[in-house]
């Protein structure tokens, strides 16, 4: 490893705190919105199953999030198309 002036203990504390913050947030969202997330997933499944479209959009960072989510749907749909069709 190259010689860097890094306080590894401080950096590791920062990394752990950042990861813990993200985990805490996801658990909070799951606790507060779990049912709504499942309901939204069912609506999306039913829409796509009926030949409908899912439109994702945003501005700035939200546009990047929308693009990422769209890629997840396309990638997983292509990979899991046979399983998706069996579930209909």
N, C-alpha and C positions, 0 to 999 in steps of 0.2 A: 504494500500500500504506500502511496506517495506520502511524503512528510507534510502534514498539514497542522496548523496551529488550531486544534479543535479541543474543546473541553468535552470529552466524550460523556462523562457523567451528566453534565448539564444537558447535552444534546439528547441523551437517552431519556432523561426525565421529561424533556419537551415532547419527544416522540410518544412516550407512553401516555402523557397527559392528553395529547392530541387524539390519539387512537381511543382513549377512554371517553373523551368528550363525544366523539362520533358514535361510539357504541351506546352511550347513555341516551343520545338523541334518538337513535333508531329504536331503542327499547321504549322510550317515551311515545314516539309516534305509533309504534305497534300497540301500546296500551291504550292510547287515546283514539286511534283511528283504524284499528285492525279490522273492525267490521266494515267500515266504509271502503277500505282498500279491497276487501273480498267482494263487496257488492260492485265496485267499479270493475274489477276483473271479470265478474260474471257478465256485466253489461258489454264490456269490450269483446268477450268471447262470443256472446250472442250476436252482436253487431257484425263481427267478421264472419261468423258462421252463416249469417243471412246474406252475405255478399256485400256488406256495407264497408265503409272506409273509416279509418281512425286518423283524424287530423291532429297533428302535434305542431305547435308553433311557439315562438317566444321572441324576445328582443334582447340582444346582448347575450349575457350569460344564460338567460332562459332559453334562447335560441340554441345555444350549444347543448343544453340539457335536453331539449326536444329532439335535436339531431341524434344525440347519443341514445335516447330511448327508442327512436325510430330504428336505429341500427340494431338494437337489441331485439326488437320485434321481427325485423326482416331476417336477421341471422338465425334466430331461434325458430322462426316459422319455416325457413328453408330446411334446417336440420331436422326439425320435428314435424314436418308436414304430414307424414303418414300417421303418426300418433295423434295429431290434431284432428285429422279427418276421421279416425276411428272413434274419437270422443263425441262426435256430432250425432 
